[in-house]
Amino acid sequence: MSAVLLFCARCGSETLHAIDRSDLVGSWKTSGGDSIRFYSDHELKVSGISAFRSEGSGCTGRGVGQWSFYFETGDSVGTLMTSDEASEGSLISVTLPEGGEGECDVDLSVIDEGRSLCIADLDQVCSSDLRFTRQ
């Protein structure tokens, strides 16, 4: 288990949609050609995603990293945590190593009834107009 996140599931105009691991695994691309490939062993490969650079210091927007679904801890405040054991979810944690000791952490929301992914933040389901669709 890793990061703790408090998240507003219905903030903004987008609605979260849960998908299972088999629906996530594969290639997702933007209309501009940026891509993420999710693997069943929780590895991922990211290519050319400029939006990742703006989400945190040191994010290059490319590389090999890890992914996991968030799950609700069951406490009364709606705390979410990540786990490789979670087999489905509507929010995905992406971690890319960034040289030295740093990491780039980005959260993705599953939207459009599971057909799209967008970059999430604490206040909005989608914090940018960038959308990844399954290829």
ABEGO torsion letter per residue (X at the ends): XBBBBBBBAABEABBBBBBBAAAABEBBBBAAGBBBBBBAAGBBBBBGBAAAAAABBGBAGBEBBBBBBBBBAGBAAGBBBBBAABABEABBBBBBBBEEABBBBBBBBBBGGGABBBBBBAABABABABBBBBX
